[in-house]
Amino acid sequence: MDLLVRARQTFFPESDQAALRYVDWSYRNNPAGPVYACLILEGETVAGQYVNIPISVILHGKTQKASYSLDTFVHPDYRRQGIFVRLAETLFRHIADEGCLFTIGMPNRLSRPGFLGSLGFVEPFGVYSFLRPLSLALGSGQLSRGILTGVPFGGIKRLIRRMRVLEFNRTEGPDDQWVDTLWQSCLPHIVLDLNKDARWVRWRYTENPRARYDFLTATERDGRPVGYVVWQHERHVFKRFERYFERGLSYLYLMDVVAEDLLTALCLVWTFINEIAKDHNFVRVTAPARGRLAYVLFSSGFFPVRRVSFIYRAHHQFVPAAGDLKGSKWPVTTCYWDVM
């Protein structure tokens, strides 16, 4: 583990404590298991490394093991020597022997060609960055903000509230039993997704050393949990507009929407937009352009602004069939990439 910390410091100018916290969280404390890593050394120099973390996924109601492509680095002095491919092939053989069905990832634009061209990854469906405007500037009045937060719901807002009377609560992290009860009610409808049980939610959000998160939970009046939305607490600014606005145009990252039915998801997102995110200019979220989540986003005023890369590589013959590798069945969200 010390070697992995040193390897990260080679490629990222982090403080020792920051690197240790991140490594402990992502490499050691992951509830799905310890990290998979392959490194090439020459003396004391880390020529390259490829790190995957195991993930637990739900596939047709069964829990399966997969992996997430996380930290891939090659030292500038050792590039164009095939190190990237050698690292990946070695690691993939190992994780296949460990029972991982497949590897997924969300590479940046620089590393994407290597994954697709040299390592056998594919992009099984389109994943997009969605944007939802809330106001044109933080100083805008209540009228303009109210108009923007009310579009496109308009007349159906009353219908949604009338159809489902829910109790909403904001928290830094819901109770473990509450999350597990909700997740069990969601499982029958899941074709393929991360296993978002209480252990994963606690690790992913409340124990994350790099960011803070807030939850908005929805509960029936009888106490039965029916859904939540989670978003990154920190305010982000569009860099290119900083010089035009005193505080810049700010946005929040909506991480995920987990709900047992479509109507609850709509109620949660609408409540989030109108009561939580209205102090910012935009909300951003990553999602496929098809499926239940896409319907919720389009109905809530989100629109896709650019495509982001979501990649997939099978390691065994018994892997999700082509029919399962569709955005309408695999609800990839912002929580997939924010591990970085």
Secondary structure, DSSP 4 states (H G I P E B T S, - for coil): -HHHHHHHHHHS---HHHHHHHHIIIIIS-TT-SPEEEEEEETTEEEEEEEEEEEEEEETTEEEEEEEEEEEEE-GGGTTSSHHHHHHHHHHHHHHHTT--EEEE---TTTHHHHHHHS--B--S-EEEEEEE--SSTT--HHHHHHHHHTTTTTHHHHHHHH---EEEEESS--HHHHHHHHHHHGGG-SEEE---HHHHIIIIIT-SS--EEEEEEE-TTS-EEEEEEEE-S-EE-GGGTTTSSS--EEEEEEEEEESSHHHHHHHHHHIIIIIGGGSSEEEEEEESSSHHHHHHHHTT-EEEEEE--EEEE-SSSS--GGGSSTTTS---GGGTTT-
